[in-house]
Amino acid sequence: METQVQNRRKKADSLLIPHFENLADTDDALFKMIGKKIIFPTNLHPNIPGRDTVTEVLKKPGYKIITFADAAGCNICRLNFFGWKLLIAESKEWKNPVDFVFIIQPGNELSSILDFYDFYFPIFYDESASFIRKNQLSTDPQLQTFLVDPENKIVLAGYPVAHKILWNRYKKIIENPS
């Protein structure tokens, strides 16, 4: 009889996409993430560029794709807002809805980047990095995007914008919940 830990390890191994640079470290980090319940700190400040913002997406039941980054260096550029716009548009055609949550530590260049890409989706500013700290998340950029189920538990992790196979796994889980 397999233990719960062995089952989680098998599931984590089956969800690992072979595009990560250091598979051993990523495999271990992924294993620790799968099944973890995400907590949304109350100090996240929502914003939709160019609009008054009131959103309840963090409290809304259902699947969510969450991505987070700090504003240092090229992490904001790494987010590829144009790519996200394409994926969000594609997800609108799915039978089951999914919400997208972007959590970012604010930086001076962020608003001009969002304007440049016409990115008018909710961004949650985390000025104190409380989201990362509260959830003890990986610093590996490939694991800073993940899918949570309606109970806010991580079921899949990885950056799907540049990886079609991974995006298809996100879609499969959302379209066919078990």
C-alpha positions as CSV (number, residue, x, y, z in Angstrom):
1,M,0.0,0.0,0.0
2,E,1.5,3.3,-1.1
3,T,1.7,6.1,1.4
4,Q,0.3,9.6,0.8
5,V,3.9,10.9,0.3
6,Q,4.6,8.3,-2.4
7,N,1.4,9.2,-4.1
8,R,2.3,12.9,-4.1
9,R,5.8,12.1,-5.4
10,K,4.4,10.1,-8.3
11,K,1.9,12.9,-9.1
12,A,4.7,15.5,-8.9
13,D,6.9,13.4,-11.2
14,S,4.1,13.0,-13.7
15,L,3.6,16.8,-13.8
16,L,7.2,17.7,-14.4
17,I,7.8,19.0,-17.8
18,P,11.3,18.4,-19.2
19,H,12.1,22.1,-19.9
20,F,13.5,23.0,-16.5
21,E,17.2,23.6,-16.3
22,N,18.0,21.8,-13.0
23,L,15.6,18.8,-12.9
24,A,16.7,17.5,-9.5
25,D,16.1,20.8,-7.7
26,T,13.0,21.6,-9.6
27,D,11.6,18.1,-9.0
28,D,12.0,18.5,-5.3
29,A,10.5,22.0,-5.3
30,L,7.6,20.8,-7.4
31,F,7.0,17.9,-5.1
32,K,6.8,20.3,-2.1
33,M,4.3,22.5,-4.0
34,I,1.7,20.0,-5.2
35,G,-1.3,19.9,-2.8
36,K,-0.1,23.0,-0.9
37,K,-3.0,25.4,-0.1
38,I,-2.4,29.0,-1.2
39,I,-3.1,31.8,1.1
40,F,-3.9,35.2,-0.3
41,P,-2.7,38.0,2.1
42,T,-5.2,40.7,2.8
43,N,-2.6,43.4,1.9
44,L,-2.6,42.6,-1.8
45,H,-3.7,45.8,-3.7
46,P,-5.6,45.0,-6.9
47,N,-5.3,47.3,-10.0
48,I,-6.4,47.2,-13.5
49,P,-4.4,49.8,-15.4
50,G,-6.5,52.7,-16.5
51,R,-9.6,51.7,-14.5
52,D,-11.0,51.9,-11.0
53,T,-10.5,48.5,-9.5
54,V,-12.7,46.4,-7.4
55,T,-12.2,42.7,-7.8
56,E,-13.2,39.6,-5.8
57,V,-11.2,37.1,-8.0
58,L,-9.1,36.0,-5.0
59,K,-12.3,34.9,-3.1
60,K,-14.1,33.5,-6.1
61,P,-14.4,29.7,-6.3
62,G,-13.0,27.9,-9.2
63,Y,-9.7,27.3,-10.9
64,K,-7.1,30.0,-10.9
65,I,-3.8,30.3,-12.8
66,I,-1.5,32.3,-10.5
67,T,1.8,33.9,-11.5
68,F,4.0,36.0,-9.3
69,A,7.2,38.0,-9.7
70,D,9.2,40.7,-8.1
71,A,9.9,43.9,-10.0
72,A,13.7,43.6,-9.9
73,G,15.8,43.1,-13.0
74,C,13.9,41.6,-15.9
75,N,11.4,39.6,-13.9
76,I,8.6,41.8,-15.2
77,C,9.9,41.4,-18.8
78,R,10.0,37.6,-18.2
79,L,6.3,37.6,-17.5
80,N,5.6,38.1,-21.3
81,F,2.4,40.0,-21.0
82,F,1.7,39.6,-24.7
83,G,1.9,35.9,-24.4
84,W,-0.4,35.9,-21.4
85,K,-3.0,38.0,-23.4
86,L,-3.0,35.2,-26.0
87,L,-3.5,32.5,-23.4
88,I,-6.2,34.4,-21.6
89,A,-8.1,34.9,-24.9
90,E,-7.8,31.2,-25.7
91,S,-9.1,30.3,-22.2
92,K,-12.3,32.3,-22.9
93,E,-13.3,29.5,-25.3
94,W,-13.0,26.7,-22.8
95,K,-16.1,25.1,-21.3
96,N,-14.9,25.7,-17.7
97,P,-13.8,29.2,-16.7
98,V,-10.5,30.0,-15.2
99,D,-9.3,33.2,-13.5
100,F,-5.8,34.6,-14.0
101,V,-4.1,36.2,-11.0
102,F,-0.9,38.2,-11.4
103,I,0.9,39.1,-8.2
104,I,3.8,41.5,-8.6
105,Q,6.0,43.5,-6.3
106,P,5.7,47.0,-7.7
107,G,8.4,48.8,-9.6
108,N,8.7,52.1,-11.4
109,E,8.6,50.6,-14.9
110,L,5.6,48.4,-14.4
111,S,2.9,50.8,-15.5
112,S,4.6,51.7,-18.7
113,I,5.2,48.1,-19.6
114,L,1.5,47.3,-18.9
115,D,0.4,50.2,-21.1
116,F,2.8,49.2,-23.8
117,Y,1.1,45.7,-24.0
118,D,-2.4,47.0,-23.5
119,F,-2.6,44.6,-20.5
120,Y,-5.9,45.4,-18.8
121,F,-6.2,42.4,-16.5
122,P,-6.1,42.5,-12.7
123,I,-2.6,42.9,-11.2
124,F,-2.2,42.5,-7.5
125,Y,0.6,44.5,-6.0
126,D,2.4,42.9,-3.1
127,E,4.5,45.7,-1.7
128,S,5.8,43.6,1.2
129,A,6.4,40.3,-0.5
130,S,3.9,38.7,1.9
131,F,2.4,36.4,-0.8
132,I,5.8,34.6,-1.3
133,R,6.6,34.6,2.4
134,K,3.2,33.4,3.6
135,N,3.1,30.5,1.1
136,Q,6.8,29.7,1.2
137,L,7.0,29.5,-2.5
138,S,9.9,28.6,-4.8
139,T,12.3,31.2,-6.1
140,D,12.7,29.2,-9.3
141,P,11.0,31.4,-12.0
142,Q,9.7,28.3,-13.8
143,L,7.7,27.5,-10.6
144,Q,6.3,30.9,-10.1
145,T,3.2,30.1,-12.1
146,F,0.8,27.5,-11.0
147,L,-2.8,26.2,-11.2
148,V,-4.9,26.0,-8.1
149,D,-8.1,24.1,-7.7
150,P,-11.3,25.5,-6.3
151,E,-9.9,24.9,-2.8
152,N,-6.8,27.0,-3.7
153,K,-4.6,23.9,-3.6
154,I,-1.8,23.7,-6.2
155,V,-2.4,21.0,-8.8
156,L,0.2,21.9,-11.4
157,A,3.2,24.3,-11.6
158,G,5.2,25.6,-14.4
159,Y,5.3,28.6,-16.8
160,P,2.9,27.8,-19.7
161,V,3.4,30.9,-21.8
162,A,6.4,29.5,-23.8
163,H,5.5,25.8,-23.4
164,K,2.5,24.5,-25.4
165,I,2.7,21.1,-23.8
166,L,2.4,22.6,-20.3
167,W,-0.4,24.9,-21.4
168,N,-2.3,21.8,-22.7
169,R,-1.9,20.2,-19.3
170,Y,-3.3,23.3,-17.6
171,K,-6.3,23.1,-20.1
172,K,-6.8,19.4,-19.6
173,I,-7.0,19.7,-15.8
174,I,-9.4,22.7,-16.0
175,E,-11.6,21.2,-18.7
176,N,-11.7,17.7,-17.1
177,P,-11.7,18.1,-13.3
178,S,-11.6,14.8,-11.5
